[in-house]
Amino acid sequence: MKAALIIIALLLAVFGLWFWLVPGPTKLNQIDHIWPGGSSARPVVVHNIGYGSIDDRVDKARQAYDVYYPDDVGGAKDASDCNGRTYPALVFFHGGSWRDGDKASYAFVGREFAKRGFFTFVADYRKVPDHLFPDFVADAARAIADIH
């Protein structure tokens, strides 16, 4: 009995340390993978679609979005292949004070909305200190224009 309590205490300590060290949204993304009923269904996802730039300072790694297709679209390869149906769309920009985070840490948002019938676009953008205001605002506008 005493050994079982020690093992449980150690497991809780390891989990607590992991939870403390891992950045915010990454925790949610990881928990979504392991929680019962989490991300068991895998929607069709197209990663890293570049949306370009309105200026000459292109950052291909940051100026991109991922598309999560609604579950019932099936094997559609693009939005024009939806068997004549229309779907709501959601464009999601992650938080991070214009300096932190990335779209991969918010994959759970794309998966969950896709399960509920949305085309979900999880976008990334250029960040400080390499880019200053209004670069990230322009990136958001450019991403929305590209998606539209």
N, C-alpha and C positions, 0 to 999 in steps of 0.2 A: 504493500500500500504506500509506504513512504517513498519507494523508488518510483512508483507511478506518478506521485505528486511532484517529485523532482523533475521527471521527464516532461510533465505538462508545464511546469514553471519554466524550464529551459526552452521549450517550444514557443511559449508565449513571449519570452524575452527575445528570441531570435525573430519572431514575427514582428514584434514591436520595434526592434532595431531596423529591420527591413523597411517597415512602414515609415519610420522617421527619416531614413536616408533617401528613399526614392522620391523624386519630385511629384507634386500634387496630381496632375492628370494621369501620369503614368501609373499611379496606384489604382486609379479607377479602371484603367484599361486592363491591368493585370487581374484585378479582382473580377472583372467582367468575364475573363477567360475561365476562372476557377469556380465561380459561384454557381450553385445548381440552377439550371435554366438560363445560364449566362449566354455566351455566344456559341451555342450548339449549332444553330443554323448559320451557314456561311453565305452571305449574299454575294452576288457577283460584284467585284470591285475592280475598277480600273485606276491604277496609281499613276501619279506624277504627270498629269496633263498640264503642260505649260501654257500659261496665259499671256506671256510676253510682258512688255513694259511700255509705258508711254514716254520714257526717256531712253537714253543710250546706256544706262547702267543696269544691264540685265543680270539677274542672279537666278540662273535656271534651277538651282536647288531649292530656292525659296519661293519663286514665283510659279507655283504649281498647285494643283488641287487633285484630290482623289474623288471618284464618283462611286457611290454605293447604290446599286440598283434595287428596287423593291423586290421582295421575295417572289411575288407571282409573275414577274417579268420573265423569269427563267433564264434561258441562254441568250438573251438579247445582247448584242454587241454595241449598240448605241441607242440613243433615245428614239430614233426613227423606226426601230424594230420592236415596237410594243404592241403589236397585233391590233392597232387602231385605238387602243385605250389611252386615256390621258391620266397623268399622275401628278400629285402636288410635288413641288420641289422646295428644298430647304438648302440655303447657302449658309454654312457655319464657319465663322472665323474664331479661332481660339483666342483666349486671353493670354496675358503675359506682360502687360505694361509695355508693349511694343519692343520688348527685348528678349523675352523668354518663350519657350514652348515651341511645339511643331505639330503639324497635322497628324503625324503618326501617333502621338500621345492621345489623340481624341478619336481614334478609330472606333471606339465604343459608341460614340455619338452617331457616326455613320451607320454602324450595324443596327443600332436600336431603331433609328428612324426608318431604315430600309425595311426592317421587319414589320413596321407599321404602315408600309405602303408609300413611302416618300422616296423620290430620287434625292439623295443627299450628297451635297458637294462640301467637302471639308477642305478649306483653302489655307494655304500658308502665305506668308508675305515677308518682305525684307524687314530687317530689324536694326535697332541702334546697337552699337555705336557706328556700324558701317554705313547706315542710312539714317537720315533724319527726317523730321516732319517736313513736307507732307508725303514722303515716299510711300509709307505704309498705307496711307489713305488712298493714294493714287493706285496702289496695288489692289486694294479692295474694290475700287471702282472698275479697274481693268478686269479683274476676275469675274465680277458680276456681268460686265459687258460680254466677256467671252462665253460665259455660261448661257446668257440670254440668247 
